[in-house]
Every structure is written in structure tokens, then in C-alpha cells.
Amino acid sequence: MRSEHGMVARWRARVDARRVLLVLLAGALPWAVVAWDTGWYPVFSAGFASLDPLRFTLLSVYFSRAVVSPGFAALGTGAFLYLLSLASALAGDPDERLTAGLLVLAGLCVASFAWRVSGQRGVVVAPLGTLWLWAAAAVGYRDVAARASHLFGTAR
């Protein structure tokens, strides 16, 4: 029993709760808002909501039942990358660059989803998830971003 308590204590010492909360928040907020002439719906990391009638469709259910367009495939890839970043944060960020990079890549997937779906006539998509995921990477992993800026000559 004592060793289990020690194991939990070591895990808590390794995990930065602020980073985990930032990553969780980035996944809980709406990733996109899809709007057209007669309506709109929010898209989350786990799926999308329909407001009339009120229901929530998980991405896994949607992917198993529908012919998936490249735009929605990008969203699924982003959700997978997000889950990997969450697992990395919960593991205490063995390599902080991995977690930050996964968040950035997940944000790119949300942007790709928005760009591809917005290409449909009369549809506009606001890629909010790109902002949340990149903000989590920038704020939670500021030291990683600072080191990366030196690589690209953007440091002041």
C-alpha cells in the first residue's frame, strides 16, 4: 500500500496541473462553429452538436456510419492528436516538445477542417479550436516556444 502511495506522489510531482488544465480546456471548448444561411452547429473535439433537434454525435459514431469527407477526416486526425497531447500532459510531459507539437498539429487539423468545409457554397466555419490549441501550446509550453523561436531567428 505504501509503494502505491509513493507512486501516486511521484506522478503528482511530475505532472504540471496548470498544463493539464490548459490542455483539457483546449479540448472542452468548441473547436469550430459551422454556419450557413439557415443555421449553425458547434463542433467539439469529441463530436458535433445539433441544436434542432438537440443531440450530440460522437466523431467515432459519425466516422463509422458516414462517408467521411476530407474536411471531417482532418477533424478526426486533430482529435486523435489532441488525445495524444492530453496523454502526454497527464504523463508529466516526458518531452515537452512532443506535447506542444501535438497541440500545434491538432490546431492545424482544425484549420484544415475549417478551410475545406468553408469551401462548400454558403458555408462558413470559424476555427476556434486552432486558437485554443495554439494558445494552450504557447501559454502552457512557453519555454518550448521560446527555444523554437531561436531556431527560426524570431527571438528578440
C-alpha positions as CSV (number, residue, x, y, z in Angstrom):
1,M,0.0,0.0,0.0
2,R,2.8,2.3,0.9
3,S,4.5,1.9,-2.5
4,E,1.3,2.7,-4.4
5,H,1.0,6.0,-2.4
6,G,4.6,6.7,-3.3
7,M,3.9,6.1,-6.9
8,V,1.0,8.5,-6.9
9,A,3.1,11.1,-5.1
10,R,5.9,10.8,-7.8
11,W,3.3,11.1,-10.6
12,R,1.8,14.2,-8.9
13,A,5.3,15.7,-8.6
14,R,6.0,15.2,-12.3
15,V,2.6,16.4,-13.6
16,D,2.1,20.2,-14.0
17,A,-1.5,20.7,-13.1
18,R,-1.7,24.0,-14.9
19,R,-0.6,22.4,-18.2
20,V,-3.0,19.6,-17.9
21,L,-5.9,22.1,-17.2
22,L,-4.8,24.1,-20.3
23,V,-4.8,21.0,-22.5
24,L,-8.2,19.9,-21.1
25,L,-9.7,23.3,-21.6
26,A,-8.5,23.4,-25.2
27,G,-10.3,20.2,-25.8
28,A,-13.5,21.1,-24.0
29,L,-14.2,24.4,-25.7
30,P,-15.9,24.4,-29.2
31,W,-13.3,23.7,-31.9
32,A,-15.4,25.2,-34.7
33,V,-18.7,26.9,-35.5
34,V,-20.2,25.9,-38.8
35,A,-22.7,28.4,-40.1
36,W,-24.9,28.6,-43.2
37,D,-27.9,30.7,-44.3
38,T,-30.4,28.8,-42.2
39,G,-28.5,27.6,-39.2
40,W,-25.3,26.7,-37.4
41,Y,-23.8,24.0,-35.3
42,P,-20.8,23.8,-32.9
43,V,-18.1,21.2,-33.4
44,F,-16.1,19.9,-30.4
45,S,-13.1,17.7,-30.1
46,A,-15.3,14.7,-29.4
47,G,-18.1,15.4,-31.9
48,F,-20.6,17.9,-33.0
49,A,-23.9,19.1,-31.7
50,S,-27.2,19.6,-33.5
51,L,-29.5,22.2,-32.0
52,D,-32.7,21.2,-33.8
53,P,-33.3,18.6,-32.5
54,L,-30.9,18.8,-29.6
55,R,-28.4,15.9,-29.9
56,F,-24.7,15.2,-29.8
57,T,-22.9,13.0,-32.4
58,L,-19.6,11.5,-31.4
59,L,-16.9,11.6,-34.1
60,S,-16.4,7.9,-33.7
61,V,-20.1,7.2,-34.4
62,Y,-20.1,9.7,-37.4
63,F,-17.0,8.1,-38.9
64,S,-18.5,4.6,-38.5
65,R,-21.7,5.5,-40.3
66,A,-21.0,8.2,-42.8
67,V,-18.9,8.6,-45.9
68,V,-16.2,10.9,-44.4
69,S,-15.2,14.0,-46.4
70,P,-11.5,15.1,-46.3
71,G,-12.6,18.0,-44.1
72,F,-14.1,15.8,-41.4
73,A,-11.1,13.4,-41.7
74,A,-8.9,16.3,-40.8
75,L,-11.0,16.9,-37.7
76,G,-10.7,13.3,-36.7
77,T,-6.9,13.5,-37.1
78,G,-6.9,16.6,-35.0
79,A,-8.9,14.9,-32.3
80,F,-6.5,12.0,-32.3
81,L,-3.5,14.3,-32.0
82,Y,-5.3,16.2,-29.2
83,L,-5.8,12.9,-27.3
84,L,-2.1,12.1,-27.7
85,S,-1.2,15.6,-26.3
86,L,-3.6,15.1,-23.3
87,A,-2.0,11.7,-22.6
88,S,1.5,13.3,-22.8
89,A,0.5,16.1,-20.4
90,L,-1.1,13.5,-18.0
91,A,2.2,11.5,-18.1
92,G,4.1,14.5,-16.9
93,D,5.3,15.7,-20.4
94,P,8.2,13.2,-20.8
95,D,9.3,15.5,-23.6
96,E,7.6,18.9,-23.6
97,R,8.3,19.4,-27.3
98,L,6.1,16.4,-28.0
99,T,3.1,17.8,-26.2
100,A,3.4,21.3,-27.6
101,G,4.0,20.0,-31.1
102,L,0.9,17.7,-30.9
103,L,-1.2,20.7,-29.8
104,V,0.1,22.8,-32.7
105,L,-0.5,20.0,-35.2
106,A,-4.1,19.4,-33.8
107,G,-4.7,23.2,-34.4
108,L,-3.5,22.8,-38.0
109,C,-6.0,20.0,-38.5
110,V,-8.8,22.2,-37.2
111,A,-7.8,24.9,-39.6
112,S,-7.7,22.4,-42.4
113,F,-11.2,21.2,-41.4
114,A,-12.5,24.8,-41.4
115,W,-10.9,25.6,-44.8
116,R,-12.2,22.5,-46.5
117,V,-15.8,22.8,-45.1
118,S,-15.9,26.5,-45.8
119,G,-15.2,25.6,-49.5
120,Q,-18.8,24.5,-49.7
121,R,-21.2,27.0,-51.1
122,G,-22.8,29.2,-48.4
123,V,-20.9,27.6,-45.5
124,V,-18.6,29.5,-43.2
125,V,-16.5,27.8,-40.5
126,A,-14.8,29.7,-37.6
127,P,-11.8,27.5,-36.5
128,L,-11.9,28.4,-32.8
129,G,-10.1,25.2,-31.9
130,T,-7.0,26.4,-33.7
131,L,-6.9,29.4,-31.3
132,W,-7.5,27.3,-28.2
133,L,-5.0,24.6,-29.1
134,W,-2.3,27.1,-30.1
135,A,-2.9,29.2,-27.0
136,A,-2.5,26.1,-24.8
137,A,0.8,25.3,-26.6
138,A,2.0,28.9,-26.3
139,V,1.0,29.6,-22.7
140,G,1.5,26.1,-21.2
141,Y,4.7,25.5,-23.1
142,R,6.1,29.0,-23.3
143,D,9.7,27.7,-22.7
144,V,9.4,25.3,-25.6
145,A,8.1,28.1,-27.8
146,A,11.0,30.4,-26.8
147,R,13.5,27.7,-27.7
148,A,11.8,27.2,-31.0
149,S,11.8,30.9,-31.8
150,H,15.6,30.8,-31.6
151,L,15.7,28.1,-34.3
152,F,13.8,30.3,-36.7
153,G,15.5,33.6,-35.8
154,T,12.4,35.2,-34.4
155,A,13.7,35.8,-30.9
156,R,14.2,39.3,-29.8
